[in-house]
Amino acid sequence: MAWNPVRAGTLGYWSKDVMADKQRLADRGAPIKFDSCPYGRSFTYHRLDSIGARIELVDLTVQPGFRDTWAQDTATMPPLGLDDPAVGP
């Protein structure tokens, strides 16, 4: 039997600035797979081949609606901190 590792399909993160963060991810080796910004939305998908998954960035401003619909009893979720110079290039 061949080894078949379990992989996450998509890892989702909130972003305070999707336009800046999508470029930061691309610059760090996670190319954009789909960008909804030209279509009036504010989320992107990036490919991260090293773990066989996609990274989804979603605008933090839509989190209240997400929580009201899907996660009513959860605390506010923090955004991804890609603007920290210690994180990478």
C-alpha positions, 0 to 999 in steps of 0.5 A: 500500500502506498503512503498517503499523507493527510493534507489540509485543503485550505488554511484560512486567515483573516487579513487587515489588508488583503491587498498588501498581504496577498503580495507579501504571501506571493513574495514569500513563495505562496503564489496567488491561485485566485484573486477576488479583488478585481471582482469587487470582493476581498479574498484570495487563495494562494498555493503552498506546495510545501504542505499541499494546501491553499492559503485563503486570506479574507478581509477582516471586515467580514468577520462579524457576519461570518461569526454571526452565521457560522461561529456565534459563540467564538471570540473575535479571531485575530488577523494574520500578522504578515506585516511583522518584519521578523516573520520574513523577507 
